[in-house]
Amino acid sequence: MNPDLSVKKRIPYAIANLEEIRERNCYFVDKTKYIETLEEYKAPVYLRPRRFGKTLWCSILECYYDIGRKDRFEELFGGTYIGENPTPEKNSLLVMRFNFSVVSVSDNGAEIKRSFDSICKCVFDNFLLQYSSYFSTFDHSYENATDQMENIIHLNPLDNF
């Protein structure tokens, strides 16, 4: 991506989405070199304080690994370290992204579970719709998010992707 240098860059205040940052020609501190390092870890954990870039980092990883964004790789990562030095895992995965910050806060455990299941159901439905060509069959008539996740994994073993 070669942005027009005559167009003034914006400061991405409160934007934690790589696609939006790149589309709006915002300043972007390239931390994509850490993707190579990340792939060396079996189970990475992100422990950072609030407002430290965790959501943007997840967006970067989502865009980098998502097979559905393969055609946009140059647009999203052109001019970055990982754009010039991609790993073999680039755009090779089906990505399911959750945002648990929207789960209802309540003293009622049943209400929290209902909210959690509702959010997960929405994420699963979007995932199945987005990647439907990769699945032989799936059932949209489930109530429990945990059960549907088990169905996705059992029907489509991860080593088949």
N, C-alpha and C positions, 0 to 999 in steps of 0.2 A: 504494500500500500504506500503510494507516494503522495502524501497530502500536499495540496497546493500551499506553498509557503507564503503566498500573499494573503491567504485566509488566516485570520487571527485565531490562535488556539484558545480554547476555553478551559477554565478550571473546572474539573468534574465534581462540583460540590454535591454531596449526597447521591452520587451515581455509583452503584456497585455492580454494574453490568458491563462486561467487556464489549459486547456488541454495540451498546449505546455510546460508550466512550469512543470507540473507533468511528462510528457513524457520525457523531457530532464533532469530530476532530478535537477532542479534548487532550490535555496533557496526560501522559501515561508513563509511569515509572516502570520500566521493563524489568520485571522479576521472573521472566519466563525461564531463565537459566536454571531456576530451582526445580523445574519439571524433571530435568534429567536426574537430579539428586533425589527427588521424591520417588522416582521409579526404582531406586535402590532399596527402599524401605518396604518391608512386608506389611506393616500395619502402622502407617503414620498417624500421629495425633496432633491436632492444632490447638494449642493453648495460648491464647493471646487475649489481651484486655479488649474492652469495647472500643469500637471505632479504630481498629488496628488493621483493617483490610481483609478480614476472613471471608466475607461475602464476595468481595471482588475476586479473591483468590479462587474461591469455588467456581465462580463464573468463568474465570480463565481456564480452569481445569475442565469444566463442562464443555466449553467451546473447543478445547484442544483434543479431547478424547472422543467427542460425539461423532459417530459415523455419519449422522445426518447433516453435519456442518462441513463435510469433506470438501464440497465445492466452494466454500467460503474461506478456506484456510489462508490463502494469500491476503484476502481482504482483512481478516482478523489478526493475522500474525506476521504479515509483511513488515519488514523493518525491525523485527524483534529478534532476540537471540534464538529462540526456539523456531522461528520462521526460517532462519538460516541453517539451523542445526536440529531438524526434527528427529525424534526418536522413532523406533519401529512401531510404537503403540499409537502414534498420531492418528486421529480420526478412525479408531478401530473398535470402539465400544458403543454399546447401547447405554445411555446415561439416564438414570432416574434421580431427579433432584427433589429433595424435601426441604420445606421451610417450616420447622416446628415452632417458630416464634409466633405463629398465628393460632396455635392450639389454645382453646379457651382456658382461662385461669379460673379455677373454682374450688370450693371446699368439697364439692360433690364428685367423688371418684367416677361415678357413672357418667356424669356430664363431661368430664375430661376424656374418658374413653370414647364417648360418642363423638366428640370434637376430633379427637385423634383419628378415629376410624373414618370419619367424613373426609378429612384432609388427605389421608392415605388413599382412600377410594378415588378421589379426584386425581391425585398424582398417578395412580395405577391406570385409571381410564385414559388419561392423556398419554402415558407411556405406551400403552397397548395400541392406541390409535396412531401415535407417531411412528411406531415401529411394527405395525401390523404385518408387514411383508416378511418379517423375520419369525413370526409365530405361526405354527400350523393350526392351532385352535386356542381359543380363550373364551372365558365366560364372564359376561358383564353383570350377571345377576347375583352377585355375592353381597353379603352384608358386612362380614368381618374382614378387615384389612389384612390381618395376619394370615388368615386362610387363603386369601387371594395371592399374597406374596408366595406362599408355599406352592400354590398351583402354578404360578409363573415359573418358579425354579424347577419344579418337578416335570412340567410339560416341556420345558426347554432348558435342558442341562447347560450350565454356563460354558462348558468346553465346546459346545456346538456353535457358539457365536464366533 
